[in-house]
Amino acid sequence: MLQILRRLLDEVKAFLAGMHEALVQQSIETLELELLELEHAFLSLVLGGLVGLPLAPLGVAAELAPLLEEEARILFDRTWRGSDVIADLFSRMGGEW
């Protein structure tokens, strides 16, 4: 009888641990999606004038611009390469071929 209760307790512990892991993974996925959406909103706010969206106030855009250094570098790299998808793919693989 005691062995059955221990086995049942172990199964309940394993179930709760699995539920905890699933909830953590779901929370992480939700936060990653939220981060992606916030990055899109941020880029639209700061660089929206390039595509015809209303401009953000100049003070706000100037304050946020340093945070876009990496995104601006990627944008300018893609501009220089044009529509060369193969070059973009190989450059992302880590080399200048």
N, CA, C and O atoms as a Tinker XYZ file with bonds, in Angstrom:
   388  protein
     1  N      0.829000   -1.204000    0.000000    73     2
     2  CA     0.000000    0.000000    0.000000    64     1     3
     3  C      0.867000    1.259000    0.000000    63     2     4     5
     4  O      0.592000    2.217000   -0.722000    81     3
     5  N      1.914000    1.240000    0.820000    73     3     6
     6  CA     2.800000    2.396000    0.918000    64     5     7
     7  C      3.539000    2.622000   -0.407000    63     6     8     9
     8  O      3.772000    3.760000   -0.813000    81     7
     9  N      3.900000    1.531000   -1.066000    73     7    10
    10  CA     4.585000    1.637000   -2.343000    64     9    11
    11  C      3.675000    2.242000   -3.416000    63    10    12    13
    12  O      4.130000    3.017000   -4.257000    81    11
    13  N      2.425000    1.895000   -3.383000    73    11    14
    14  CA     1.460000    2.449000   -4.340000    64    13    15
    15  C      1.305000    3.949000   -4.121000    63    14    16    17
    16  O      1.241000    4.715000   -5.083000    81    15
    17  N      1.246000    4.368000   -2.870000    73    15    18
    18  CA     1.122000    5.798000   -2.568000    64    17    19
    19  C      2.370000    6.560000   -3.004000    63    18    20    21
    20  O      2.271000    7.675000   -3.515000    81    19
    21  N      3.543000    5.962000   -2.803000    73    19    22
    22  CA     4.781000    6.620000   -3.236000    64    21    23
    23  C      4.821000    6.760000   -4.758000    63    22    24    25
    24  O      5.204000    7.803000   -5.289000    81    23
    25  N      4.423000    5.705000   -5.440000    73    23    26
    26  CA     4.398000    5.758000   -6.895000    64    25    27
    27  C      3.400000    6.813000   -7.383000    63    26    28    29
    28  O      3.669000    7.547000   -8.335000    81    27
    29  N      2.263000    6.872000   -6.723000    73    27    30
    30  CA     1.262000    7.884000   -7.066000    64    29    31
    31  C      1.803000    9.285000   -6.804000    63    30    32    33
    32  O      1.603000   10.192000   -7.612000    81    31
    33  N      2.485000    9.460000   -5.682000    73    31    34
    34  CA     3.076000   10.754000   -5.349000    64    33    35
    35  C      4.152000   11.136000   -6.370000    63    34    36    37
    36  O      4.242000   12.296000   -6.773000    81    35
    37  N      4.958000   10.171000   -6.783000    73    35    38
    38  CA     5.979000   10.438000   -7.800000    64    37    39
    39  C      5.345000   10.845000   -9.126000    63    38    40    41
    40  O      5.837000   11.744000   -9.808000    81    39
    41  N      4.258000   10.179000   -9.482000    73    39    42
    42  CA     3.557000   10.524000  -10.723000    64    41    43
    43  C      2.968000   11.931000  -10.650000    63    42    44    45
    44  O      3.025000   12.678000  -11.627000    81    43
    45  N      2.413000   12.291000   -9.517000    73    43    46
    46  CA     1.856000   13.634000   -9.333000    64    45    47
    47  C      2.971000   14.671000   -9.410000    63    46    48    49
    48  O      2.796000   15.723000  -10.025000    81    47
    49  N      4.124000   14.382000   -8.785000    73    47    50
    50  CA     5.263000   15.305000   -8.849000    64    49    51
    51  C      5.738000   15.476000  -10.288000    63    50    52    53
    52  O      6.011000   16.593000  -10.728000    81    51
    53  N      5.835000   14.364000  -11.022000    73    51    54
    54  CA     6.269000   14.436000  -12.417000    64    53    55
    55  C      5.264000   15.231000  -13.254000    63    54    56    57
    56  O      5.652000   16.013000  -14.122000    81    55
    57  N      3.976000   15.026000  -12.989000    73    55    58
    58  CA     2.943000   15.769000  -13.712000    64    57    59
    59  C      3.064000   17.263000  -13.432000    63    58    60    61
    60  O      3.005000   18.076000  -14.354000    81    59
    61  N      3.233000   17.624000  -12.165000    73    59    62
    62  CA     3.347000   19.040000  -11.812000    64    61    63
    63  C      4.621000   19.656000  -12.387000    63    62    64    65
    64  O      4.612000   20.809000  -12.818000    81    63
    65  N      5.713000   18.895000  -12.396000    73    63    66
    66  CA     6.950000   19.401000  -12.992000    64    65    67
    67  C      6.762000   19.622000  -14.493000    63    66    68    69
    68  O      7.241000   20.616000  -15.039000    81    67
    69  N      6.073000   18.710000  -15.154000    73    67    70
    70  CA     5.797000   18.875000  -16.579000    64    69    71
    71  C      4.905000   20.069000  -16.854000    63    70    72    73
    72  O      5.131000   20.809000  -17.811000    81    71
    73  N      3.901000   20.260000  -16.030000    73    71    74
    74  CA     3.019000   21.423000  -16.187000    64    73    75
    75  C      3.802000   22.716000  -15.986000    63    74    76    77
    76  O      3.606000   23.688000  -16.715000    81    75
    77  N      4.688000   22.722000  -14.995000    73    75    78
    78  CA     5.509000   23.908000  -14.742000    64    77    79
    79  C      6.383000   24.214000  -15.954000    63    78    80    81
    80  O      6.471000   25.364000  -16.387000    81    79
    81  N      7.026000   23.191000  -16.498000    73    79    82
    82  CA     7.881000   23.376000  -17.673000    64    81    83
    83  C      7.072000   23.883000  -18.869000    63    82    84    85
    84  O      7.527000   24.765000  -19.597000    81    83
    85  N      5.896000   23.337000  -19.068000    73    83    86
    86  CA     5.045000   23.776000  -20.180000    64    85    87
    87  C      4.629000   25.232000  -20.008000    63    86    88    89
    88  O      4.625000   25.994000  -20.975000    81    87
    89  N      4.281000   25.621000  -18.798000    73    87    90
    90  CA     3.888000   27.010000  -18.551000    64    89    91
    91  C      5.057000   27.961000  -18.749000    63    90    92    93
    92  O      4.888000   29.058000  -19.281000    81    91
    93  N      6.249000   27.541000  -18.321000    73    91    94
    94  CA     7.431000   28.380000  -18.511000    64    93    95
    95  C      7.713000   28.552000  -20.002000    63    94    96    97
    96  O      7.971000   29.666000  -20.458000    81    95
    97  N      7.665000   27.463000  -20.761000    73    95    98
    98  CA     7.914000   27.543000  -22.197000    64    97    99
    99  C      6.876000   28.416000  -22.903000    63    98   100   101
   100  O      7.218000   29.201000  -23.788000    81    99
   101  N      5.631000   28.280000  -22.516000    73    99   102
   102  CA     4.575000   29.096000  -23.117000    64   101   103
   103  C      4.785000   30.569000  -22.776000    63   102   104   105
   104  O      4.566000   31.439000  -23.620000    81   103
   105  N      5.203000   30.850000  -21.558000    73   103   106
   106  CA     5.462000   32.232000  -21.159000    64   105   107
   107  C      6.625000   32.815000  -21.945000    63   106   108   109
   108  O      6.575000   33.971000  -22.366000    81   107
   109  N      7.668000   32.022000  -22.144000    73   107   110
   110  CA     8.819000   32.491000  -22.909000    64   109   111
   111  C      8.417000   32.789000  -24.347000    63   110   112   113
   112  O      8.808000   33.818000  -24.898000    81   111
   113  N      7.648000   31.909000  -24.954000    73   111   114
   114  CA     7.201000   32.137000  -26.330000    64   113   115
   115  C      6.348000   33.395000  -26.434000    63   114   116   117
   116  O      6.465000   34.150000  -27.399000    81   115
   117  N      5.496000   33.616000  -25.446000    73   115   118
   118  CA     4.657000   34.812000  -25.447000    64   117   119
   119  C      5.506000   36.069000  -25.313000    63   118   120   121
   120  O      5.254000   37.063000  -25.994000    81   119
   121  N      6.511000   36.033000  -24.440000    73   119   122
   122  CA     7.385000   37.189000  -24.270000    64   121   123
   123  C      8.217000   37.455000  -25.521000    63   122   124   125
   124  O      8.438000   38.612000  -25.879000    81   123
   125  N      8.678000   36.402000  -26.186000    73   123   126
   126  CA     9.431000   36.590000  -27.422000    64   125   127
   127  C      8.560000   37.217000  -28.504000    63   126   128   129
   128  O      9.022000   38.083000  -29.247000    81   127
   129  N      7.320000   36.792000  -28.599000    73   127   130
   130  CA     6.399000   37.379000  -29.568000    64   129   131
   131  C      6.128000   38.847000  -29.232000    63   130   132   133
   132  O      6.075000   39.693000  -30.124000    81   131
   133  N      5.958000   39.140000  -27.957000    73   131   134
   134  CA     5.734000   40.521000  -27.531000    64   133   135
   135  C      6.947000   41.391000  -27.853000    63   134   136   137
   136  O      6.794000   42.532000  -28.290000    81   135
   137  N      8.156000   40.855000  -27.637000    73   135   138
   138  CA     9.371000   41.595000  -27.965000    64   137   139
   139  C      9.435000   41.900000  -29.456000    63   138   140   141
   140  O      9.789000   43.011000  -29.852000    81   139
   141  N      9.094000   40.923000  -30.275000    73   139   142
   142  CA     9.099000   41.127000  -31.721000    64   141   143
   143  C      8.105000   42.218000  -32.123000    63   142   144   145
   144  O      8.420000   43.072000  -32.952000    81   143
   145  N      6.926000   42.191000  -31.544000    73   143   146
   146  CA     5.923000   43.217000  -31.848000    64   145   147
   147  C      6.389000   44.596000  -31.390000    63   146   148   149
   148  O      6.173000   45.586000  -32.088000    81   147
   149  N      7.027000   44.668000  -30.223000    73   147   150
   150  CA     7.533000   45.953000  -29.741000    64   149   151
   151  C      8.662000   46.472000  -30.627000    63   150   152   153
   152  O      8.765000   47.678000  -30.856000    81   151
   153  N      9.512000   45.569000  -31.128000    73   151   154
   154  CA    10.565000   45.997000  -32.045000    64   153   155
   155  C      9.970000   46.562000  -33.330000    63   154   156   157
   156  O     10.458000   47.564000  -33.852000    81   155
   157  N      8.920000   45.926000  -33.841000    73   155   158
   158  CA     8.263000   46.437000  -35.051000    64   157   159
   159  C      7.649000   47.815000  -34.784000    63   158   160   161
   160  O      7.761000   48.716000  -35.615000    81   159
   161  N      7.012000   47.976000  -33.649000    73   159   162
   162  CA     6.428000   49.277000  -33.310000    64   161   163
   163  C      7.517000   50.329000  -33.149000    63   162   164   165
   164  O      7.353000   51.471000  -33.578000    81   163
   165  N      8.623000   49.943000  -32.533000    73   163   166
   166  CA     9.747000   50.852000  -32.333000    64   165   167
   167  C     10.318000   51.301000  -33.679000    63   166   168   169
   168  O     10.562000   52.488000  -33.891000    81   167
   169  N     10.528000   50.349000  -34.579000    73   167   170
   170  CA    11.056000   50.701000  -35.895000    64   169   171
   171  C     10.076000   51.568000  -36.677000    63   170   172   173
   172  O     10.490000   52.489000  -37.381000    81   171
   173  N      8.799000   51.287000  -36.563000    73   171   174
   174  CA     7.799000   52.107000  -37.249000    64   173   175
   175  C      7.791000   53.527000  -36.707000    63   174   176   177
   176  O      7.597000   54.484000  -37.457000    81   175
   177  N      8.001000   53.660000  -35.411000    73   175   178
   178  CA     8.014000   54.983000  -34.795000    64   177   179
   179  C      9.218000   55.788000  -35.250000    63   178   180   181
   180  O      9.091000   56.959000  -35.606000    81   179
   181  N     10.389000   55.158000  -35.237000    73   179   182
   182  CA    11.612000   55.900000  -35.524000    64   181   183
   183  C     11.879000   56.031000  -37.022000    63   182   184   185
   184  O     12.275000   57.099000  -37.488000    81   183
   185  N     11.667000   54.964000  -37.774000    73   183   186
   186  CA    11.980000   54.986000  -39.204000    64   185   187
   187  C     10.740000   55.059000  -40.082000    63   186   188   189
   188  O     10.825000   54.840000  -41.291000    81   187
   189  N      9.612000   55.359000  -39.503000    73   187   190
   190  CA     8.369000   55.391000  -40.269000    64   189   191
   191  C      8.365000   56.420000  -41.379000    63   190   192   193
   192  O      7.683000   56.235000  -42.387000    81   191
   193  N      9.109000   57.498000  -41.216000    73   191   194
   194  CA     9.166000   58.528000  -42.240000    64   193   195
   195  C      9.741000   58.036000  -43.555000    63   194   196   197
   196  O      9.455000   58.606000  -44.608000    81   195
   197  N     10.549000   56.982000  -43.507000    73   195   198
   198  CA    11.134000   56.440000  -44.735000    64   197   199
   199  C     10.099000   55.763000  -45.619000    63   198   200   201
   200  O     10.291000   55.641000  -46.828000    81   199
   201  N      9.004000   55.322000  -45.016000    73   199   202
   202  CA     7.974000   54.624000  -45.789000    64   201   203
   203  C      6.666000   55.392000  -45.830000    63   202   204   205
   204  O      5.646000   54.859000  -46.266000    81   203
   205  N      6.684000   56.642000  -45.380000    73   203   206
   206  CA     5.505000   57.480000  -45.505000    64   205   207
   207  C      4.609000   57.539000  -44.292000    63   206   208   209
   208  O      3.528000   58.124000  -44.357000    81   207
   209  N      5.024000   56.950000  -43.185000    73   207   210
   210  CA     4.230000   57.061000  -41.960000    64   209   211
   211  C      4.493000   58.412000  -41.317000    63   210   212   213
   212  O      5.547000   59.004000  -41.547000    81   211
   213  N      3.565000   58.913000  -40.520000    73   211   214
   214  CA     3.814000   60.186000  -39.841000    64   213   215
   215  C      5.054000   60.086000  -38.951000    63   214   216   217
   216  O      5.290000   59.066000  -38.305000    81   215
   217  N      5.824000   61.141000  -38.933000    73   215   218
   218  CA     7.060000   61.147000  -38.159000    64   217   219
   219  C      6.784000   61.254000  -36.665000    63   218   220   221
   220  O      5.803000   61.858000  -36.233000    81   219
   221  N      7.672000   60.654000  -35.899000    73   219   222
   222  CA     7.635000   60.809000  -34.449000    64   221   223
   223  C      8.185000   62.193000  -34.116000    63   222   224   225
   224  O      8.902000   62.778000  -34.928000    81   223
   225  N      7.868000   62.721000  -32.953000    73   223   226
   226  CA     8.476000   63.995000  -32.562000    64   225   227
   227  C     10.005000   63.883000  -32.627000    63   226   228   229
   228  O     10.569000   62.851000  -32.266000    81   227
   229  N     10.661000   64.934000  -33.083000    73   227   230
   230  CA    12.097000   64.889000  -33.326000    64   229   231
   231  C     12.885000   64.523000  -32.073000    63   230   232   233
   232  O     13.858000   63.773000  -32.152000    81   231
   233  N     12.480000   65.036000  -30.932000    73   231   234
   234  CA    13.187000   64.718000  -29.690000    64   233   235
   235  C     13.136000   63.237000  -29.359000    63   234   236   237
   236  O     14.132000   62.645000  -28.943000    81   235
   237  N     11.969000   62.648000  -29.549000    73   235   238
   238  CA    11.809000   61.214000  -29.269000    64   237   239
   239  C     12.633000   60.393000  -30.252000    63   238   240   241
   240  O     13.316000   59.449000  -29.855000    81   239
   241  N     12.572000   60.746000  -31.532000    73   239   242
   242  CA    13.323000   60.003000  -32.544000    64   241   243
   243  C     14.824000   60.113000  -32.307000    63   242   244   245
   244  O     15.550000   59.131000  -32.457000    81   243
   245  N     15.292000   61.300000  -31.939000    73   243   246
   246  CA    16.721000   61.482000  -31.683000    64   245   247
   247  C     17.167000   60.703000  -30.453000    63   246   248   249
   248  O     18.286000   60.193000  -30.407000    81   247
   249  N     16.307000   60.613000  -29.474000    73   247   250
   250  CA    16.640000   59.869000  -28.262000    64   249   251
   251  C     16.683000   58.366000  -28.522000    63   250   252   253
   252  O     17.489000   57.656000  -27.921000    81   251
   253  N     15.827000   57.881000  -29.409000    73   251   254
   254  CA    15.745000   56.451000  -29.681000    64   253   255
   255  C     16.689000   55.993000  -30.791000    63   254   256   257
   256  O     16.950000   54.796000  -30.912000    81   255
   257  N     17.197000   56.900000  -31.588000    73   255   258
   258  CA    18.021000   56.531000  -32.740000    64   257   259
   259  C     19.253000   55.697000  -32.393000    63   258   260   261
   260  O     19.542000   54.753000  -33.128000    81   259
   261  N     19.997000   55.980000  -31.324000    73   259   262
   262  CA    21.167000   55.138000  -31.028000    64   261   263
   263  C     20.819000   53.672000  -30.783000    63   262   264   265
   264  O     21.665000   52.797000  -30.964000    81   263
   265  N     19.610000   53.405000  -30.381000    73   263   266
   266  CA    19.207000   52.024000  -30.136000    64   265   267
   267  C     18.995000   51.248000  -31.432000    63   266   268   269
   268  O     18.851000   50.026000  -31.410000    81   267
   269  N     18.975000   51.951000  -32.552000    73   267   270
   270  CA    18.735000   51.318000  -33.849000    64   269   271
   271  C     20.013000   51.086000  -34.644000    63   270   272   273
   272  O     19.949000   50.830000  -35.846000    81   271
   273  N     21.158000   51.169000  -34.004000    73   271   274
   274  CA    22.420000   51.070000  -34.729000    64   273   275
   275  C     22.530000   49.765000  -35.519000    63   274   276   277
   276  O     22.873000   49.791000  -36.701000    81   275
   277  N     22.247000   48.638000  -34.892000    73   275   278
   278  CA    22.357000   47.340000  -35.566000    64   277   279
   279  C     21.337000   47.214000  -36.699000    63   278   280   281
   280  O     21.667000   46.729000  -37.781000    81   279
   281  N     20.099000   47.651000  -36.452000    73   279   282
   282  CA    19.074000   47.560000  -37.482000    64   281   283
   283  C     19.412000   48.454000  -38.677000    63   282   284   285
   284  O     19.177000   48.074000  -39.824000    81   283
   285  N     19.961000   49.636000  -38.407000    73   283   286
   286  CA    20.342000   50.534000  -39.497000    64   285   287
   287  C     21.483000   49.933000  -40.312000    63   286   288   289
   288  O     21.503000   50.063000  -41.535000    81   287
   289  N     22.431000   49.277000  -39.649000    73   287   290
   290  CA    23.533000   48.636000  -40.363000    64   289   291
   291  C     23.002000   47.552000  -41.307000    63   290   292   293
   292  O     23.425000   47.460000  -42.460000    81   291
   293  N     22.074000   46.736000  -40.806000    73   291   294
   294  CA    21.479000   45.687000  -41.639000    64   293   295
   295  C     20.723000   46.305000  -42.812000    63   294   296   297
   296  O     20.811000   45.817000  -43.938000    81   295
   297  N     19.977000   47.382000  -42.545000    73   295   298
   298  CA    19.224000   48.056000  -43.606000    64   297   299
   299  C     20.153000   48.580000  -44.694000    63   298   300   301
   300  O     19.880000   48.399000  -45.880000    81   299
   301  N     21.253000   49.231000  -44.299000    73   299   302
   302  CA    22.178000   49.774000  -45.286000    64   301   303
   303  C     22.928000   48.672000  -46.026000    63   302   304   305
   304  O     23.191000   48.804000  -47.221000    81   303
   305  N     23.274000   47.587000  -45.335000    73   303   306
   306  CA    23.912000   46.449000  -46.012000    64   305   307
   307  C     22.997000   45.874000  -47.078000    63   306   308   309
   308  O     23.441000   45.566000  -48.184000    81   307
   309  N     21.737000   45.732000  -46.755000    73   307   310
   310  CA    20.782000   45.198000  -47.734000    64   309   311
   311  C     20.584000   46.169000  -48.890000    63   310   312   313
   312  O     20.370000   45.748000  -50.027000    81   311
   313  N     20.653000   47.458000  -48.607000    73   311   314
   314  CA    20.515000   48.455000  -49.662000    64   313   315
   315  C     21.664000   48.342000  -50.656000    63   314   316   317
   316  O     21.446000   48.412000  -51.866000    81   315
   317  N     22.883000   48.168000  -50.158000    73   315   318
   318  CA    24.040000   48.058000  -51.042000    64   317   319
   319  C     24.000000   46.782000  -51.857000    63   318   320   321
   320  O     24.389000   46.783000  -53.024000    81   319
   321  N     23.540000   45.700000  -51.267000    73   319   322
   322  CA    23.489000   44.429000  -51.989000    64   321   323
   323  C     22.303000   44.358000  -52.932000    63   322   324   325
   324  O     22.278000   43.524000  -53.838000    81   323
   325  N     21.338000   45.208000  -52.732000    73   323   326
   326  CA    20.156000   45.199000  -53.582000    64   325   327
   327  C     19.326000   43.959000  -53.347000    63   326   328   329
   328  O     19.013000   43.614000  -52.208000    81   327
   329  N     18.976000   43.301000  -54.409000    73   327   330
   330  CA    18.115000   42.129000  -54.275000    64   329   331
   331  C     18.913000   40.835000  -54.393000    63   330   332   333
   332  O     18.367000   39.808000  -54.796000    81   331
   333  N     20.194000   40.871000  -54.048000    73   331   334
   334  CA    21.040000   39.685000  -54.125000    64   333   335
   335  C     20.794000   38.809000  -52.899000    63   334   336   337
   336  O     21.472000   38.942000  -51.880000    81   335
   337  N     19.829000   37.927000  -53.008000    73   335   338
   338  CA    19.417000   37.078000  -51.892000    64   337   339
   339  C     20.518000   36.101000  -51.515000    63   338   340   341
   340  O     20.713000   35.814000  -50.334000    81   339
   341  N     21.241000   35.588000  -52.503000    73   339   342
   342  CA    22.309000   34.621000  -52.238000    64   341   343
   343  C     23.418000   35.275000  -51.408000    63   342   344   345
   344  O     23.922000   34.668000  -50.462000    81   343
   345  N     23.799000   36.501000  -51.756000    73   343   346
   346  CA    24.828000   37.200000  -50.985000    64   345   347
   347  C     24.359000   37.445000  -49.561000    63   346   348   349
   348  O     25.141000   37.323000  -48.619000    81   347
   349  N     23.101000   37.787000  -49.400000    73   347   350
   350  CA    22.549000   37.995000  -48.066000    64   349   351
   351  C     22.592000   36.708000  -47.255000    63   350   352   353
   352  O     22.930000   36.727000  -46.071000    81   351
   353  N     22.254000   35.599000  -47.884000    73   351   354
   354  CA    22.275000   34.305000  -47.208000    64   353   355
   355  C     23.686000   33.943000  -46.770000    63   354   356   357
   356  O     23.895000   33.540000  -45.626000    81   355
   357  N     24.667000   34.081000  -47.677000    73   355   358
   358  CA    26.037000   33.713000  -47.332000    64   357   359
   359  C     26.635000   34.652000  -46.290000    63   358   360   361
   360  O     27.413000   34.209000  -45.445000    81   359
   361  N     26.294000   35.925000  -46.332000    73   359   362
   362  CA    26.827000   36.845000  -45.327000    64   361   363
   363  C     26.268000   36.539000  -43.948000    63   362   364   365
   364  O     26.951000   36.749000  -42.947000    81   363
   365  N     25.050000   36.050000  -43.879000    73   363   366
   366  CA    24.477000   35.667000  -42.593000    64   365   367
   367  C     25.090000   34.372000  -42.066000    63   366   368   369
   368  O     25.027000   34.092000  -40.868000    81   367
   369  N     25.684000   33.580000  -42.968000    73   367   370
   370  CA    26.321000   32.342000  -42.543000    64   369   371
   371  C     27.687000   32.604000  -41.923000    63   370   372   373
   372  O     28.313000   31.678000  -41.408000    81   371
   373  N     28.156000   33.833000  -41.962000    73   371   374
   374  CA    29.363000   34.177000  -41.232000    64   373   375
   375  C     30.611000   34.354000  -42.066000    63   374   376   377
   376  O     31.711000   34.153000  -41.550000    81   375
   377  N     30.497000   34.711000  -43.295000    73   375   378
   378  CA    31.709000   34.920000  -44.067000    64   377   379
   379  C     31.480000   35.817000  -45.255000    63   378   380   381
   380  O     30.359000   35.964000  -45.742000    81   379
   381  N     32.551000   36.411000  -45.710000    73   379   382
   382  CA    32.505000   37.185000  -46.948000    64   381   383
   383  C     33.049000   36.275000  -48.025000    63   382   384   385
   384  O     34.261000   36.071000  -48.099000    81   383
   385  N     32.197000   35.729000  -48.852000    73   383   386
   386  CA    32.586000   34.721000  -49.833000    64   385   387
   387  C     32.802000   35.409000  -51.118000    63   386   388
   388  O     33.140000   34.767000  -52.112000    81   387
